[in-house]
Amino acid sequence: MMKQRVKVWDLAVRLTHGALAGLLAALLLTGDEDGWLPLHMRLGVLLLGVVLFRVVWGFVGSPHARFADFVRGPTVVLEAARDMLQGRSRHTLGHNPVGGVMVVVLLGMLLVTAGSGVLLALGPEWRELLPLSPAVVAAVKVAHEAGAAALPVLVVLHVLGVLFSSWLERQNLPLAMVTGWKRGTADSSPLDSPRRRGLGLVLALGGAAATALPLLILLPPRAASAAADVLEPYRVAAQQADSAFQGFDAARGRRLYLQTFSTEAGPTSCATCHTEDPTQPGRSPAGKRLLPLAPSANPQRLSDARTVEKWLGRNCKQVLGRLCTARESGDVLTFLLTTPGAP
């Protein structure tokens, strides 16, 4: 049969696809920067809402948006994968069976990552609205971090698969997701009636909004803690570890901040990424710009005790190869908290 241009992807699918790509990129950029954490949480809630919309749309949307159109059994998927590896492509108007697997895996991983992030935000780490045990919190953290690490890999595989399928089918599949049009046969399934699409759209939007809007309301930034509140847990722990403890020392903290340690990546110090002057922006090993550490230059820094604990846990392991002692943590925090801003 002669192929012609056929409208395949409706506007909801195309907008959802673009929104997921943009939100995921923004989340990856803000995930490692503590000063961006309030924004990161809100972006995560929006991502969760978009994913939920796409899941509902997968049941009530237009024909080729539905999971029933592209989710196939293992035998069909393996046969399609074998054909692709051998350079053959059985043209499908919607997602092919292999692409359908990737769609489901991506949506599932996005749900796990965004959902675990919301649990952390509502649990003991932030709002304390959910009574999660330490073991549950630890498991949720692992799920969130594993999802955040897996998603870039899945996205790369998805893009490579789309480009490979474009070559096999001799048509521009990325452009088709933008315009909605692909080449198909004259007897291709038409889109649903406007009334049916409208009812499905209301249902999908309603489900996503009912989830995302309350969460956005429940996730205001925590009130900034005073410097004494940030230091207090470390003071108590330092006194328990050493009865002769006399208090934290900014000069001692500065020496530790500048001290170089041997790591698998080579000689490293806090100043390697954050510069010798913590009032200045730094650079990560990957070249990402880091906001200043000193609150005098960046008031959002070190303003919440739980965020500080997370930051110290991550960076002490990277620089020292171990967790910092309470006195080391308090000394470095005292140095950063008392560093004056630029005149």
C-alpha positions as a LaTeX table, in Angstrom:
\begin{tabular}{lrrr}
\hline
Residue & $x$ (\AA) & $y$ (\AA) & $z$ (\AA) \\
\hline
Met1 & 0.00 & 0.00 & 0.00 \\
Met2 & 1.17 & 3.49 & $-0.78$ \\
Lys3 & 2.38 & 5.46 & 2.24 \\
Gln4 & 1.14 & 8.94 & 2.97 \\
Arg5 & 1.49 & 11.51 & 5.71 \\
Val6 & $-0.64$ & 10.50 & 8.69 \\
Lys7 & $-1.27$ & 12.40 & 11.94 \\
Val8 & 0.02 & 10.05 & 14.65 \\
Trp9 & 1.05 & 11.98 & 17.76 \\
Asp10 & $-1.57$ & 14.26 & 19.26 \\
Leu11 & $-0.70$ & 17.58 & 20.86 \\
Ala12 & $-0.88$ & 16.14 & 24.39 \\
Val13 & 1.75 & 13.49 & 23.60 \\
Arg14 & 4.06 & 16.01 & 21.97 \\
Leu15 & 3.79 & 18.58 & 24.76 \\
Thr16 & 4.25 & 15.89 & 27.39 \\
His17 & 7.35 & 14.62 & 25.61 \\
Gly18 & 8.87 & 18.09 & 25.48 \\
Ala19 & 7.93 & 18.90 & 29.08 \\
Leu20 & 9.51 & 15.69 & 30.38 \\
Ala21 & 12.73 & 16.38 & 28.48 \\
Gly22 & 12.97 & 19.97 & 29.74 \\
Leu23 & 12.07 & 19.15 & 33.35 \\
Leu24 & 14.49 & 16.24 & 33.50 \\
Ala25 & 17.33 & 18.41 & 32.21 \\
Ala26 & 16.53 & 21.10 & 34.79 \\
Leu27 & 16.36 & 18.52 & 37.59 \\
Leu28 & 19.72 & 17.05 & 36.67 \\
Leu29 & 21.26 & 20.54 & 36.68 \\
Thr30 & 19.80 & 21.48 & 40.09 \\
Gly31 & 20.15 & 18.12 & 41.84 \\
Asp32 & 23.70 & 18.52 & 43.18 \\
Glu33 & 23.48 & 22.16 & 44.23 \\
Asp34 & 22.06 & 22.61 & 47.73 \\
Gly35 & 21.17 & 26.24 & 47.08 \\
Trp36 & 18.80 & 25.10 & 44.34 \\
Leu37 & 17.07 & 22.47 & 46.46 \\
Pro38 & 13.72 & 24.32 & 46.87 \\
Leu39 & 13.55 & 24.78 & 43.08 \\
His40 & 14.65 & 21.18 & 42.56 \\
Met41 & 11.78 & 19.93 & 44.72 \\
Arg42 & 9.19 & 21.97 & 42.82 \\
Leu43 & 10.53 & 20.82 & 39.48 \\
Gly44 & 10.29 & 17.25 & 40.76 \\
Val45 & 6.65 & 17.71 & 41.69 \\
Leu46 & 5.91 & 19.16 & 38.25 \\
Leu47 & 7.69 & 16.21 & 36.65 \\
Leu48 & 5.59 & 13.83 & 38.72 \\
Gly49 & 2.44 & 15.59 & 37.54 \\
Val50 & 3.48 & 15.36 & 33.88 \\
Val51 & 4.34 & 11.66 & 34.24 \\
Leu52 & 0.98 & 10.95 & 35.86 \\
Phe53 & $-0.74$ & 12.82 & 33.04 \\
Arg54 & 1.09 & 10.68 & 30.47 \\
Val55 & 0.22 & 7.48 & 32.31 \\
Val56 & $-3.50$ & 8.36 & 32.39 \\
Trp57 & $-3.30$ & 9.50 & 28.77 \\
Gly58 & $-1.88$ & 6.09 & 27.97 \\
Phe59 & $-5.30$ & 4.65 & 28.78 \\
Val60 & $-7.71$ & 7.38 & 27.65 \\
Gly61 & $-5.75$ & 9.24 & 24.97 \\
Ser62 & $-5.70$ & 8.99 & 21.21 \\
Pro63 & $-5.11$ & 5.54 & 19.64 \\
His64 & $-1.33$ & 5.68 & 19.23 \\
Ala65 & $-0.84$ & 7.29 & 22.65 \\
Arg66 & $-2.35$ & 4.28 & 24.42 \\
Phe67 & $-0.21$ & 1.58 & 25.94 \\
Ala68 & $-2.38$ & $-1.00$ & 24.21 \\
Asp69 & $-1.04$ & 0.29 & 20.88 \\
Phe70 & 2.65 & $-0.34$ & 21.60 \\
Val71 & 3.11 & $-2.57$ & 24.67 \\
Arg72 & 3.76 & $-6.09$ & 23.39 \\
Gly73 & 4.74 & $-9.44$ & 24.85 \\
Pro74 & 8.35 & $-10.70$ & 25.17 \\
Thr75 & 8.20 & $-12.79$ & 21.99 \\
Val76 & 7.13 & $-9.87$ & 19.80 \\
Val77 & 9.68 & $-7.53$ & 21.42 \\
Leu78 & 12.55 & $-10.01$ & 20.93 \\
Glu79 & 11.58 & $-10.58$ & 17.30 \\
Ala80 & 11.45 & $-6.85$ & 16.66 \\
Ala81 & 14.83 & $-6.36$ & 18.34 \\
Arg82 & 16.35 & $-9.14$ & 16.23 \\
Asp83 & 14.98 & $-7.58$ & 13.06 \\
Met84 & 16.42 & $-4.20$ & 13.99 \\
Leu85 & 19.84 & $-5.67$ & 14.72 \\
Gln86 & 19.76 & $-7.35$ & 11.31 \\
Gly87 & 18.91 & $-4.06$ & 9.62 \\
Arg88 & 15.25 & $-4.86$ & 9.01 \\
Ser89 & 12.38 & $-2.75$ & 10.30 \\
Arg90 & 8.73 & $-3.71$ & 10.30 \\
His91 & 7.18 & $-0.29$ & 9.96 \\
Thr92 & 4.78 & 0.62 & 12.77 \\
Leu93 & 2.82 & 3.82 & 12.78 \\
Gly94 & 3.15 & 4.39 & 16.50 \\
His95 & 5.98 & 3.18 & 18.75 \\
Asn96 & 7.55 & $-0.07$ & 17.60 \\
Pro97 & 7.66 & $-2.92$ & 20.18 \\
Val98 & 11.22 & $-2.10$ & 21.27 \\
Gly99 & 10.43 & 1.58 & 21.57 \\
Gly100 & 7.35 & 0.66 & 23.59 \\
Val101 & 9.54 & $-1.09$ & 26.15 \\
Met102 & 11.68 & 2.03 & 26.48 \\
Val103 & 8.61 & 4.23 & 26.95 \\
Val104 & 7.37 & 2.03 & 29.80 \\
Val105 & 10.82 & 1.80 & 31.42 \\
Leu106 & 11.36 & 5.56 & 31.22 \\
Leu107 & 7.95 & 6.37 & 32.66 \\
Gly108 & 8.47 & 3.83 & 35.43 \\
Met109 & 11.90 & 5.19 & 36.33 \\
Leu110 & 10.58 & 8.75 & 36.30 \\
Leu111 & 7.78 & 7.73 & 38.66 \\
Val112 & 10.23 & 6.01 & 41.03 \\
Thr113 & 12.66 & 8.94 & 41.03 \\
Ala114 & 10.09 & 11.71 & 41.37 \\
Gly115 & 7.97 & 9.75 & 43.85 \\
Ser116 & 10.92 & 8.93 & 46.09 \\
Gly117 & 11.99 & 12.58 & 45.99 \\
Val118 & 8.53 & 13.65 & 47.13 \\
Leu119 & 8.65 & 11.11 & 49.98 \\
Leu120 & 11.99 & 12.52 & 51.12 \\
Ala121 & 10.63 & 16.05 & 50.96 \\
Leu122 & 7.55 & 15.20 & 53.00 \\
Gly123 & 9.36 & 12.88 & 55.39 \\
Pro124 & 11.89 & 13.52 & 58.16 \\
Glu125 & 14.37 & 15.26 & 55.88 \\
Trp126 & 12.14 & 18.28 & 55.34 \\
Arg127 & 8.55 & 18.74 & 56.35 \\
Glu128 & 8.18 & 15.79 & 58.74 \\
Leu129 & 4.62 & 15.27 & 57.53 \\
Leu130 & 5.20 & 11.56 & 56.91 \\
Pro131 & 6.36 & 9.41 & 59.86 \\
Leu132 & 9.02 & 7.46 & 57.97 \\
Ser133 & 11.44 & 5.29 & 59.90 \\
Pro134 & 15.22 & 5.76 & 59.37 \\
Ala135 & 15.34 & 2.43 & 57.49 \\
Val136 & 12.58 & 3.53 & 55.13 \\
Val137 & 14.23 & 6.92 & 54.60 \\
Ala138 & 17.52 & 5.19 & 53.75 \\
Ala139 & 15.77 & 2.91 & 51.25 \\
Val140 & 13.95 & 5.84 & 49.66 \\
Lys141 & 17.24 & 7.73 & 49.35 \\
Val142 & 18.81 & 4.77 & 47.57 \\
Ala143 & 15.86 & 4.56 & 45.18 \\
His144 & 16.01 & 8.29 & 44.45 \\
Glu145 & 19.75 & 8.36 & 43.84 \\
Ala146 & 19.65 & 5.17 & 41.74 \\
Gly147 & 16.85 & 6.59 & 39.62 \\
Ala148 & 18.69 & 9.89 & 39.16 \\
Ala149 & 21.78 & 7.98 & 38.03 \\
Ala150 & 19.87 & 5.65 & 35.69 \\
Leu151 & 17.77 & 8.26 & 33.91 \\
Pro152 & 20.58 & 9.92 & 31.89 \\
Val153 & 21.68 & 6.48 & 30.70 \\
Leu154 & 18.14 & 5.57 & 29.67 \\
Val155 & 17.71 & 8.88 & 27.87 \\
Val156 & 20.90 & 8.32 & 25.87 \\
Leu157 & 19.75 & 4.80 & 24.94 \\
His158 & 16.35 & 6.21 & 23.98 \\
Val159 & 17.87 & 8.86 & 21.72 \\
Leu160 & 20.20 & 6.35 & 20.07 \\
Gly161 & 17.30 & 3.98 & 19.52 \\
Val162 & 15.20 & 6.71 & 17.92 \\
Leu163 & 18.04 & 7.72 & 15.61 \\
Phe164 & 18.65 & 4.10 & 14.64 \\
Ser165 & 14.95 & 3.55 & 13.95 \\
Ser166 & 14.89 & 6.74 & 11.88 \\
Trp167 & 17.68 & 5.31 & 9.73 \\
Leu168 & 15.94 & 1.96 & 9.36 \\
Glu169 & 12.56 & 3.49 & 8.52 \\
Arg170 & 14.03 & 6.24 & 6.34 \\
Gln171 & 12.05 & 8.95 & 8.10 \\
Asn172 & 12.74 & 11.63 & 10.71 \\
Leu173 & 11.23 & 10.30 & 13.93 \\
Pro174 & 12.38 & 13.20 & 16.17 \\
Leu175 & 10.69 & 15.64 & 13.77 \\
Ala176 & 7.56 & 13.46 & 13.81 \\
Met177 & 7.36 & 13.88 & 17.59 \\
Val178 & 7.45 & 17.67 & 17.07 \\
Thr179 & 4.96 & 17.89 & 14.21 \\
Gly180 & 2.85 & 14.82 & 14.97 \\
Trp181 & 3.05 & 13.56 & 11.36 \\
Lys182 & 4.61 & 10.33 & 10.11 \\
Arg183 & 4.47 & 8.32 & 6.90 \\
Gly184 & 1.87 & 5.57 & 7.05 \\
Thr185 & $-0.52$ & 3.56 & 4.93 \\
Ala186 & $-3.86$ & 4.86 & 3.78 \\
Asp187 & $-5.75$ & 2.52 & 6.12 \\
Ser188 & $-3.97$ & 3.80 & 9.23 \\
Ser189 & $-6.14$ & 4.24 & 12.31 \\
Pro190 & $-7.57$ & 7.76 & 12.58 \\
Leu191 & $-7.41$ & 9.89 & 15.69 \\
Asp192 & $-10.38$ & 9.83 & 18.06 \\
Ser193 & $-13.22$ & 12.31 & 17.86 \\
Pro194 & $-12.69$ & 15.72 & 19.48 \\
Arg195 & $-15.29$ & 14.89 & 22.12 \\
Arg196 & $-13.53$ & 11.71 & 23.20 \\
Arg197 & $-10.15$ & 13.43 & 23.26 \\
Gly198 & $-11.62$ & 16.28 & 25.29 \\
Leu199 & $-13.05$ & 13.94 & 27.92 \\
Gly200 & $-9.77$ & 12.04 & 28.14 \\
Leu201 & $-7.84$ & 15.30 & 28.45 \\
Val202 & $-10.02$ & 16.46 & 31.36 \\
Leu203 & $-9.49$ & 13.13 & 33.13 \\
Ala204 & $-5.72$ & 13.14 & 32.61 \\
Leu205 & $-5.30$ & 16.79 & 33.62 \\
Gly206 & $-7.53$ & 16.32 & 36.64 \\
Gly207 & $-5.52$ & 13.37 & 37.93 \\
Ala208 & $-2.19$ & 15.13 & 37.44 \\
Ala209 & $-3.39$ & 18.40 & 39.01 \\
Ala210 & $-4.97$ & 16.61 & 41.98 \\
Thr211 & $-1.56$ & 15.15 & 42.76 \\
Ala212 & 0.82 & 17.97 & 41.91 \\
Leu213 & $-1.00$ & 21.05 & 43.23 \\
Pro214 & $-1.35$ & 19.87 & 46.87 \\
Leu215 & 2.30 & 18.80 & 46.86 \\
Leu216 & 3.41 & 22.21 & 45.60 \\
Ile217 & 1.49 & 23.79 & 48.47 \\
Leu218 & 3.06 & 21.42 & 50.99 \\
Leu219 & 6.61 & 22.12 & 49.83 \\
Pro220 & 7.44 & 25.72 & 50.78 \\
Pro221 & 11.09 & 26.35 & 51.60 \\
Arg222 & 11.90 & 25.72 & 55.24 \\
Ala223 & 12.63 & 28.78 & 57.31 \\
Ala224 & 16.34 & 29.46 & 57.35 \\
Ser225 & 18.04 & 28.16 & 60.51 \\
Ala226 & 20.31 & 30.41 & 62.49 \\
Ala227 & 24.02 & 29.62 & 62.40 \\
Ala228 & 23.83 & 28.43 & 66.01 \\
Asp229 & 21.09 & 25.95 & 65.09 \\
Val230 & 23.21 & 24.57 & 62.24 \\
Leu231 & 26.24 & 24.14 & 64.51 \\
Glu232 & 24.40 & 22.81 & 67.57 \\
Pro233 & 24.24 & 19.09 & 66.59 \\
Tyr234 & 27.98 & 19.08 & 65.88 \\
Arg235 & 28.76 & 20.88 & 69.16 \\
Val236 & 26.81 & 18.28 & 71.14 \\
Ala237 & 28.48 & 15.39 & 69.28 \\
Ala238 & 31.95 & 16.93 & 69.69 \\
Gln239 & 31.43 & 17.29 & 73.44 \\
Gln240 & 30.29 & 13.69 & 73.69 \\
Ala241 & 33.36 & 12.52 & 71.77 \\
Asp242 & 35.82 & 14.65 & 73.76 \\
Ser243 & 35.09 & 16.03 & 77.23 \\
Ala244 & 37.94 & 18.55 & 76.74 \\
Phe245 & 36.23 & 20.11 & 73.72 \\
Gln246 & 36.39 & 23.92 & 74.01 \\
Gly247 & 34.48 & 25.01 & 70.94 \\
Phe248 & 34.91 & 25.27 & 67.20 \\
Asp249 & 37.74 & 27.21 & 65.57 \\
Ala250 & 37.36 & 29.05 & 62.25 \\
Ala251 & 41.14 & 29.09 & 61.67 \\
Arg252 & 41.31 & 25.34 & 62.18 \\
Gly253 & 38.37 & 24.96 & 59.82 \\
Arg254 & 40.11 & 27.05 & 57.18 \\
Arg255 & 43.20 & 24.83 & 57.37 \\
Leu256 & 41.06 & 21.73 & 56.89 \\
Tyr257 & 39.20 & 23.42 & 54.03 \\
Leu258 & 42.49 & 24.10 & 52.22 \\
Gln259 & 44.24 & 20.82 & 53.14 \\
Thr260 & 44.94 & 18.43 & 50.28 \\
Phe261 & 44.11 & 14.73 & 50.59 \\
Ser262 & 45.05 & 11.81 & 48.35 \\
Thr263 & 42.06 & 10.22 & 46.61 \\
Glu264 & 41.51 & 7.85 & 43.71 \\
Ala265 & 40.94 & 10.92 & 41.53 \\
Gly266 & 44.23 & 12.46 & 42.67 \\
Pro267 & 45.10 & 15.19 & 45.21 \\
Thr268 & 41.86 & 16.87 & 46.31 \\
Ser269 & 40.74 & 19.53 & 48.74 \\
Cys270 & 37.55 & 21.46 & 49.37 \\
Ala271 & 39.18 & 24.35 & 47.51 \\
Thr272 & 39.71 & 22.18 & 44.42 \\
Cys273 & 36.08 & 22.74 & 43.44 \\
His274 & 35.06 & 25.69 & 45.61 \\
Thr275 & 38.26 & 27.79 & 45.26 \\
Glu276 & 40.35 & 29.06 & 48.15 \\
Asp277 & 37.85 & 31.89 & 48.63 \\
Pro278 & 34.43 & 30.40 & 49.55 \\
Thr279 & 32.72 & 33.68 & 48.65 \\
Gln280 & 33.52 & 32.99 & 44.99 \\
Pro281 & 31.76 & 30.53 & 42.65 \\
Gly282 & 33.56 & 27.28 & 41.94 \\
Arg283 & 33.60 & 24.51 & 39.35 \\
Ser284 & 32.93 & 20.80 & 39.71 \\
Pro285 & 35.32 & 18.28 & 38.09 \\
Ala286 & 32.77 & 18.03 & 35.25 \\
Gly287 & 32.88 & 21.80 & 34.73 \\
Lys288 & 29.55 & 22.61 & 36.37 \\
Arg289 & 29.38 & 26.04 & 37.99 \\
Leu290 & 29.01 & 25.88 & 41.79 \\
Leu291 & 27.49 & 28.71 & 43.80 \\
Pro292 & 29.61 & 30.24 & 46.59 \\
Leu293 & 29.78 & 28.26 & 49.83 \\
Ala294 & 29.92 & 31.20 & 52.22 \\
Pro295 & 26.49 & 32.48 & 53.33 \\
Ser296 & 27.87 & 36.03 & 53.20 \\
Ala297 & 27.95 & 35.65 & 49.40 \\
Asn298 & 25.11 & 33.17 & 49.02 \\
Pro299 & 22.48 & 33.46 & 51.81 \\
Gln300 & 20.82 & 30.19 & 50.81 \\
Arg301 & 23.95 & 28.26 & 51.68 \\
Leu302 & 24.18 & 26.48 & 55.05 \\
Ser303 & 20.74 & 27.75 & 56.03 \\
Asp304 & 19.18 & 24.41 & 56.90 \\
Ala305 & 20.62 & 21.82 & 59.29 \\
Arg306 & 19.48 & 18.79 & 57.30 \\
Thr307 & 20.82 & 20.16 & 54.04 \\
Val308 & 24.14 & 20.89 & 55.74 \\
Glu309 & 24.33 & 17.32 & 57.04 \\
Lys310 & 23.69 & 15.94 & 53.57 \\
Trp311 & 26.30 & 18.25 & 52.03 \\
Leu312 & 28.96 & 17.34 & 54.61 \\
Gly313 & 28.27 & 13.63 & 54.26 \\
Arg314 & 28.76 & 13.76 & 50.50 \\
Asn315 & 31.77 & 16.08 & 50.40 \\
Cys316 & 33.71 & 14.61 & 53.30 \\
Lys317 & 33.65 & 11.23 & 51.59 \\
Gln318 & 34.79 & 12.76 & 48.31 \\
Val319 & 37.65 & 14.79 & 49.82 \\
Leu320 & 38.75 & 12.90 & 52.95 \\
Gly321 & 37.60 & 9.46 & 51.88 \\
Arg322 & 35.60 & 9.18 & 55.10 \\
Leu323 & 32.97 & 10.98 & 57.14 \\
Cys324 & 34.16 & 14.08 & 58.98 \\
Thr325 & 34.27 & 14.04 & 62.75 \\
Ala326 & 31.88 & 16.34 & 64.58 \\
Arg327 & 34.75 & 18.71 & 65.43 \\
Glu328 & 35.98 & 18.79 & 61.82 \\
Ser329 & 32.46 & 19.49 & 60.58 \\
Gly330 & 31.92 & 22.25 & 63.12 \\
Asp331 & 35.29 & 23.86 & 62.39 \\
Val332 & 34.68 & 23.99 & 58.63 \\
Leu333 & 31.14 & 25.29 & 59.13 \\
Thr334 & 32.38 & 27.96 & 61.51 \\
Phe335 & 34.96 & 29.06 & 58.94 \\
Leu336 & 32.34 & 29.25 & 56.19 \\
Leu337 & 29.70 & 30.93 & 58.37 \\
Thr338 & 32.13 & 33.62 & 59.54 \\
Thr339 & 33.79 & 34.33 & 56.18 \\
Pro340 & 32.97 & 37.95 & 55.35 \\
Gly341 & 31.60 & 38.90 & 51.97 \\
Ala342 & 33.38 & 41.02 & 49.42 \\
Pro343 & 33.74 & 44.66 & 50.55 \\
\hline
\end{tabular}
